[in-house]
Amino acid sequence: MEQPEYNIQLGIEGEYITGIHIGSERSDQLARILLPENMETHTGKRYKV
């Protein structure tokens, strides 16, 4: 039986975790796009990838 796989990305600003993305993407490429978009939606700040 195949086990599920997860990709976890953390956004850190200074010493604080400002965002987290947990998804089932198989590579970091899509997660690197989704994390800053998610953080921008919730914090109102624009982040660079």
C-alpha positions as CSV (number, residue, x, y, z in Angstrom):
1,M,0.0,0.0,0.0
2,E,1.3,3.5,-0.9
3,Q,1.9,5.9,2.0
4,P,0.7,9.5,1.6
5,E,3.5,12.1,1.3
6,Y,3.5,15.7,2.5
7,N,5.5,18.7,1.7
8,I,5.9,21.2,4.5
9,Q,7.2,24.8,4.0
10,L,7.8,27.3,6.7
11,G,8.0,31.1,6.3
12,I,10.2,32.8,8.8
13,E,10.7,36.5,9.4
14,G,13.3,37.4,12.0
15,E,12.9,34.8,14.7
16,Y,9.2,34.2,14.1
17,I,7.3,31.7,12.0
18,T,5.0,33.8,9.8
19,G,3.6,31.2,7.5
20,I,3.2,27.5,7.0
21,H,2.1,25.5,4.0
22,I,1.4,21.8,4.2
23,G,0.4,20.1,1.0
24,S,0.7,17.0,-1.1
25,E,2.9,18.5,-3.8
26,R,5.6,16.1,-4.9
27,S,8.2,18.9,-5.4
28,D,9.1,22.1,-3.7
29,Q,8.5,24.2,-6.9
30,L,4.7,24.5,-6.4
31,A,5.0,24.9,-2.7
32,R,7.5,27.7,-3.1
33,I,4.8,29.6,-5.0
34,L,1.9,28.8,-2.7
35,L,3.6,29.7,0.6
36,P,4.2,33.4,-0.2
37,E,0.7,33.8,-1.8
38,N,-0.8,32.3,1.4
39,M,1.3,34.5,3.6
40,E,0.4,37.6,1.6
41,T,-3.3,36.9,1.9
42,H,-3.1,36.5,5.7
43,T,-0.5,39.2,6.6
44,G,-1.1,41.8,3.9
45,K,2.7,41.9,3.3
46,R,4.3,41.0,-0.1
47,Y,7.1,38.3,0.1
48,K,9.7,37.4,-2.4
49,V,10.4,33.9,-3.5
